[in-house]
């Protein structure tokens, strides 16, 4: 089973207890690597959101630690993933398999048409087409490391597939993708999301 949540960072921070009441020593050490207060706040918001998801999924107290790459790690072996963009944060947990999440709030001045060409994406008629593919790639790379060769990921394209391992949504100025997302996964969002179907990566 898998659980995911999409929340505003500001809302998580407003409802979150003082980290000193629940954080682990490894997390404190990791947070001290961030010099900007807003980066530390996002760090704590993500760790708290993961704990809330794990509590919802399996109950009890759910301490987390930090792996060699500085990412959140569950001592009980559940797979975790985090993403943030603007004031939005997405978190996902899964007991069965690796999972990746990506949320993107389009930047007003970003030339998505030029980026779509650079990334060799499938034809993009709208910004939503671009960000669907962008979030799919980002979520995918959190599960499967990018190809070693330069721009090797350009050899792949995303096709609509009823049994595909990834799912996408869009709504109210953002896009969300989850890779490794089961059909029975439970997604909660603080915004109305419109499903964009399931997708699979295929070599061109």
C-alpha positions as CSV (number, residue, x, y, z in Angstrom):
1,X,0.0,0.0,0.0
2,X,1.1,3.6,-0.6
3,X,0.1,7.0,0.8
4,X,0.8,10.5,-0.5
5,X,-0.1,14.0,0.5
6,X,0.2,17.4,-1.1
7,X,0.1,20.4,1.3
8,X,1.2,23.9,1.5
9,X,4.5,24.3,3.4
10,X,3.1,27.2,5.3
11,X,0.1,25.1,6.5
12,X,2.4,22.2,7.6
13,X,4.6,24.7,9.5
14,X,1.6,26.3,11.2
15,X,0.3,23.0,12.5
16,X,3.6,21.3,13.2
17,X,4.9,20.9,16.8
18,X,8.4,22.2,17.6
19,X,10.9,19.9,15.9
20,X,12.8,19.6,19.2
21,X,9.9,17.6,20.5
22,X,10.1,14.9,17.8
23,X,13.3,15.1,15.7
24,X,16.2,12.7,15.8
25,X,19.9,13.7,16.3
26,X,20.7,12.8,12.7
27,X,18.0,15.1,11.5
28,X,19.2,18.0,13.6
29,X,22.7,17.5,12.2
30,X,21.3,17.5,8.7
31,X,19.2,20.6,9.3
32,X,22.3,22.5,10.4
33,X,23.8,22.1,7.0
34,X,21.2,24.6,5.6
35,X,22.2,28.2,6.1
36,X,19.0,29.8,5.1
37,X,16.1,29.7,7.6
38,X,13.5,29.0,4.9
39,X,15.5,26.0,3.7
40,X,15.5,24.7,7.3
41,X,11.8,25.2,7.6
42,X,11.2,23.2,4.4
43,X,13.4,20.5,5.8
44,X,11.3,20.2,9.0
45,X,8.0,20.5,7.1
46,X,9.0,17.5,4.9
47,X,10.1,15.4,7.8
48,X,6.9,16.1,9.7
49,X,4.7,15.4,6.7
50,X,6.5,12.0,6.3
51,X,5.8,11.2,9.9
52,X,2.2,12.0,9.6
53,X,1.9,9.8,6.5
54,X,3.6,6.9,8.3
55,X,1.4,7.4,11.4
56,X,-1.7,7.3,9.1
57,X,-0.4,4.2,7.3
58,X,0.7,2.1,10.3
59,X,0.0,4.0,13.5
60,X,2.4,4.5,16.4
61,X,5.5,6.7,16.6
62,X,7.6,6.8,13.5
63,X,11.2,8.1,14.1
64,X,13.2,8.8,11.0
65,X,16.9,8.9,10.3
66,X,19.1,10.2,7.5
67,X,20.8,8.1,4.9
68,X,24.3,8.6,3.3
69,X,22.8,11.1,0.8
70,X,21.1,13.1,3.5
71,X,17.6,11.9,2.5
72,X,14.9,10.8,5.0
73,X,15.2,7.1,5.9
74,X,12.7,4.9,7.7
75,X,14.3,2.3,10.1
76,X,11.5,-0.1,9.3
77,X,12.3,-0.1,5.6
78,X,9.5,1.8,4.1
79,X,10.3,3.7,1.0
80,X,10.0,7.5,1.3
81,X,10.0,10.4,-1.2
82,X,9.7,14.2,-0.9
83,X,9.4,17.1,-3.3
84,X,8.7,20.8,-3.0
85,X,8.0,23.7,-5.4
86,X,7.1,27.2,-4.3
87,X,4.9,26.9,-1.2
88,X,3.8,23.3,-2.1
89,X,5.3,20.1,-0.7
90,X,4.5,16.5,-1.7
91,X,5.3,13.4,0.4
92,X,4.9,9.8,-0.4
93,X,5.5,6.5,1.5
94,X,5.2,2.9,0.3
95,X,5.8,-0.4,2.1
96,X,6.1,-2.5,-1.0
97,X,8.4,-0.8,-3.5
98,X,10.5,2.3,-4.2
99,X,8.3,5.4,-4.9
100,X,9.2,8.8,-6.3
101,X,7.2,12.0,-6.2
102,X,7.5,15.4,-7.9
103,X,5.5,18.6,-7.6
104,X,6.0,21.6,-9.9
105,X,4.5,25.0,-9.7
106,X,5.2,26.6,-13.2
107,X,7.5,29.6,-13.1
108,X,5.8,32.5,-15.0
109,X,9.0,33.5,-16.9
110,X,10.1,29.9,-17.7
111,X,10.3,29.3,-21.5
112,X,8.8,25.8,-21.3
113,X,8.7,25.6,-25.1
114,X,12.5,25.9,-25.3
115,X,12.9,23.5,-22.4
116,X,10.6,21.0,-24.1
117,X,12.8,21.1,-27.2
118,X,16.0,20.8,-25.2
119,X,14.7,17.8,-23.3
120,X,13.4,16.3,-26.5
121,X,10.0,15.7,-25.0
122,X,7.0,14.5,-27.0
123,X,5.3,17.5,-28.7
124,X,3.9,19.9,-26.1
125,X,0.9,22.0,-27.1
126,X,0.5,23.5,-23.6
127,X,2.4,24.1,-20.4
128,X,0.5,21.3,-18.9
129,X,1.9,18.9,-21.5
130,X,5.4,20.0,-20.7
131,X,5.0,19.8,-16.9
132,X,3.4,16.4,-17.1
133,X,6.5,15.1,-18.8
134,X,8.8,17.1,-16.6
135,X,7.3,15.8,-13.3
136,X,7.3,12.2,-14.7
137,X,11.0,12.4,-15.3
138,X,11.8,13.9,-11.9
139,X,9.7,11.3,-10.1
140,X,11.2,8.5,-12.1
141,X,14.8,9.6,-11.3
142,X,14.0,9.4,-7.6
143,X,13.3,5.6,-8.1
144,X,15.8,4.8,-10.9
145,X,19.0,6.8,-11.2
146,X,19.4,8.8,-14.4
147,X,21.4,7.2,-17.3
148,X,25.1,7.7,-16.9
149,X,25.7,9.0,-20.4
150,X,25.1,12.6,-21.1
151,X,21.4,13.3,-21.8
152,X,20.8,9.6,-21.9
153,X,17.3,10.1,-20.5
154,X,16.4,11.8,-23.8
155,X,16.3,8.3,-25.3
156,X,13.1,7.7,-23.4
157,X,9.5,8.9,-24.0
158,X,6.4,8.8,-21.9
159,X,3.3,7.0,-23.3
160,X,-0.2,6.7,-21.8
161,X,-0.5,3.2,-20.4
162,X,-3.4,1.9,-18.3
163,X,-1.0,-0.3,-16.3
164,X,1.9,2.2,-16.3
165,X,3.9,2.6,-13.1
166,X,3.4,6.4,-12.9
167,X,0.4,8.6,-12.4
168,X,-0.1,12.3,-12.9
169,X,-2.4,15.1,-11.8
170,X,-2.8,18.8,-12.5
171,X,-4.8,21.5,-10.7
172,X,-4.9,25.1,-9.7
173,X,-1.5,26.0,-11.0
174,X,0.6,22.9,-10.3
175,X,1.5,19.5,-11.6
176,X,2.1,16.3,-9.6
177,X,3.6,13.0,-10.5
178,X,4.1,9.7,-8.6
179,X,6.3,6.9,-9.9
180,X,5.8,3.5,-8.5
181,X,2.3,4.5,-7.6
182,X,-0.2,1.5,-7.2
183,X,-3.8,1.7,-8.3
184,X,-4.9,1.4,-4.7
185,X,-2.6,4.2,-3.4
186,X,-4.3,6.9,-1.3
187,X,-3.6,10.5,-2.2
188,X,-4.7,13.4,-0.1
189,X,-4.3,17.0,-1.5
190,X,-5.1,20.4,-0.2
191,X,-6.1,21.4,-3.7
192,X,-8.5,20.0,-6.3
193,X,-6.5,17.8,-8.6
194,X,-7.5,16.5,-12.1
195,X,-6.2,13.0,-13.0
196,X,-4.0,12.9,-16.1
197,X,-3.9,9.1,-16.3
198,X,-1.1,6.6,-15.9
199,X,2.1,6.6,-17.9
200,X,5.1,4.4,-18.7
201,X,8.6,5.2,-20.0
202,X,9.6,3.6,-23.4
203,X,12.8,3.7,-25.4
204,X,12.4,5.8,-28.5
